[in-house]
């Protein structure tokens, strides 16, 4: 199993005189589709946004881990393993929970459509990939099924996706020539390798300076 390191605890609980006072609270995080095992410590769900141990202890003492894992696995069994799924988990005072899953993040769809694994290191200064307007429209239709976007028009969602694409360094074009784009991607591989090599050299130089 795997949980992302990002997330947000919207409402929490409190310990008063060592007694657990239960409130309803919500968790926002990304969980990768696949085999979720209940042997994993509950704290793994929120490694960065549980401010202290009280929060982790609260989760361990409220949510039914086995039921949660079974529920999540059943609902993602037809998905490709490893796809990040934005999840909203509401834990109720009676220790039950509600799991709402959204479509994968727009950045995931955009990079998949562009045939790349990572966005540009300097968005606005370089193009790391390209997608067509048709790609953008299909992605917008998928994302329109997410509850937060249900009240938005498809046109507005398309405009939003254009902004997300640009923030990743992905250019939106009317048409793409498969041969030319294949050559572009091959050239990008060399550029990315050079960028990663430069980053590694800078990292090693910082380590030497601080040693």
N, C-alpha and C positions, 0 to 999 in steps of 0.2 A: 504494500500500500504506500501511498505517498500523498502528503498534504503540501500545499504550497506554503511558502514562508510569509506570504502576505495575508492581511486580513484586518478586520475591524470589529471590536467588541462595542456594540452600540449601547447596550444597557446591561449593567452587571448586578451583583448581589453584594451583601455585606455580612460580616461576622460580628455579632454582638454578644459579648461575654462568652465567647467560644461556641455560641449557638448559631446555627445557620438560619438566617432569615431569607426566605425564598422570594425572589421576584421573577417575573417573566423577563427574559432578556434575549437579544438577538445576536447572532454571529454571522459575519460576512467573510467568506474565504473561498479559495479555489481548491478543489479536490480532483486529483487525476482519476479518470475513469479506469476501471480495472478491478483487481482483487483487493478489497479493503479488509484487513484482518483485525479482529477485535483484540488481538494480543498486544497491539500497539498502545502505549500509554496515551490516555486522553489528552495529556498536555501537548501532544504532537499536533493537535488540531489548531492550537493557537500559540505557537512558539514566540511570536513577536508582539502580539497585541494583548496578551494577558499581562497586565502590569506587575502582578505579584503572584505568589504561590496560592493565595486565597482563591483567586479566580480558577486556577487549575483544579484545586481541591473541590471547588464547588461543582465543576463540570463532572469530575469523577464521582461525586456523590449524588448527582442528579440524573444525567442522561444514561439510558440503557445502551451501552456500547455495542453489545451483540445485536440488538435490534436495529440500531443505526447502521451497522456494517451490512447486515442482511438486506436492509431496505435499499441502501445505496447500491450495493452490488446487483440487486435485482433490476434496479432502474437504469443501470448503465451496462447491462450484460450485452446489449447489441451495439455498443459503441467501441471504437478502436481503443485499446488500452493505452493509457498515457495522455489522452486528450484532457486538457484542463477544463473542469466544469465549475463555473461560478455557483456557489451554494449559499443559501440563506437558511440558517438553522435557528428556529425559535424554540427555546426551552421554556416550558410552562411550569407554573408553581406545583402542579401535580406530578412533575418529573417526566411527563410525556414531552414529545417534541414534534415540530413540524419542519419538514425538509422541502424547500423549494429549490429546484435546479433550473438555471438559465442555460441558454445556448452558450457554446464556447465563446471566449472573448473575441471581439472584432479583430484584434491584432493576430490572433491565431488563424482566423479565416483569411485575412489579407495576406499573410506570409505564405499560407498554403497555396492560395491562388497565384501568387507571384513566383512560387517555386523556390523560396528562400527559407533559411532557418533562423536568421537574425536580421534585425532592422539595421538601419544605417547608424554608424557611430556619430556622424555629424549631420542630422536631418536638416534639410534646407541648404546644405552645402554639397551633398552627394545623393545620387539615386542608387538605391540598393536593389530595386526591383520594379516591375511594372505590371499593372493589371488593366483590363479593359473595362469600359463602362458596363458591359454585360456582367462581368465578374462582380463589380460593385453593386449592381442592382440585385443580383442573386444573394449576395451577402446581406444587403439591407433587408431583403424579404425574410431571411432567416432570423435576423436580429429583431425584426418587428414583432416576433412572437414572445420576446422577453417582456415580463410584466411592466418594467419601468418605461418601456417604449411603446406600449399598447395605445397610448393616447396621441402619439406622434404620427404625422402623415409619412407615407413612404418617401416622399420627396425630401422631407426634413431629415429622415434617417439616412438617406443617400448623402445629403450634404454633410451630416455628421461623419459618415464613413470616409468621405473625401478628406476631412480634417484629420481623422485617425491615420489614414494612409500617408498623408503628408508628414505627420509626426514620426512615422516609421521610416521615412525616406522612400516611400513607394509612390511612383508616379502613375496617375490614372490617364489612360489614353483611349482613343476611339477604337483603334485596331492594333493588333500585334502580329508581326510576321514571325512565325515559329522559328525559322532558321536564324534570322537576325537576333531574336531574343535569346536563342540558345547560345549564340556567340557572346552576347552581352553577359549572360550568366557565367560563362567560362572566364571571361575577363574579370568579373566580380570576384570569383574564387581567388584569383591571384591577389587582388586588392585586399580582400579580407584577410588572407594569410599574412600579407605584409603588415596590416594594421594590428593583427594579433601578436605578431612577432615584435613590433614596436612597443606594444603595451607590456609584453613580457620583459623586454629589455629595460623599460622604465621602472617596472616593479623590482627587478633585480638590482638596479642602480640605487633605488631608495633603500632597499635592504642593506646594501653595502655601506651606504652613508650613515645608517642608524646602528650598524653593527659595532 
